Amino acid sequence: MSQTKREQVISHIRYLRQELREMHLGIIDDGLFPEPGELRGIMAQLEALLELVEGNTKIRSKSEAA
């Protein structure tokens, strides 16, 4: 993994860890669950991180492209 890619991954992980920590504290301290949009945003960022790590080597099939 190149140094730049490694730095991007580390940055993403730190950001996601902080977001998840804040959500966890909100649940523990206040009993408030995160909004569905917040959870979808975290999931999208995790998917982007996975693509970055995998190098986006997946080739989309014609059915996915349509």
C-alpha positions in Angstrom: 0.0 0.0 0.0 1.5 3.3 -1.0 2.2 5.9 1.7 -0.5 8.3 0.4 -3.1 5.6 0.4 -2.0 4.5 3.9 -2.4 8.1 5.2 -5.9 8.3 3.6 -6.9 5.0 5.3 -5.6 6.2 8.7 -7.4 9.5 8.3 -10.7 7.8 7.4 -10.4 5.3 10.3 -9.7 8.1 12.8 -12.7 10.1 11.6 -15.0 7.1 11.7 -13.7 6.1 15.2 -14.5 9.6 16.5 -17.9 9.6 14.9 -18.7 6.1 16.4 -17.3 7.2 19.8 -19.7 10.2 19.8 -22.6 8.0 18.9 -21.8 5.5 21.6 -21.5 8.3 24.2 -24.8 9.7 23.1 -26.4 6.3 23.6 -24.7 5.6 27.0 -25.1 9.1 28.5 -28.4 10.3 27.1 -30.1 7.1 25.9 -30.4 8.8 22.5 -30.0 6.7 19.4 -28.4 8.3 16.3 -30.6 9.4 13.4 -30.9 6.9 10.6 -29.2 9.3 8.2 -26.1 9.4 10.5 -25.9 5.7 10.5 -26.3 5.6 6.7 -23.5 8.2 6.4 -21.1 6.1 8.6 -22.0 3.0 6.5 -21.3 4.9 3.3 -17.9 6.0 4.6 -17.0 2.5 5.7 -17.9 1.3 2.2 -15.7 4.1 0.7 -12.9 3.0 3.0 -13.2 -0.6 1.9 -13.0 0.4 -1.7 -9.9 2.5 -1.0 -8.3 -0.4 0.8 -9.2 -2.9 -1.9 -8.1 -0.5 -4.6 -11.5 -0.6 -6.2 -10.5 -3.7 -8.2 -14.0 -4.9 -8.6 -15.3 -4.8 -12.2 -18.9 -3.9 -12.4 -21.0 -6.4 -14.4 -23.3 -5.1 -17.2 -26.3 -5.6 -15.0 -24.9 -3.4 -12.2 -23.9 -0.7 -14.7 -27.4 -0.6 -16.2 
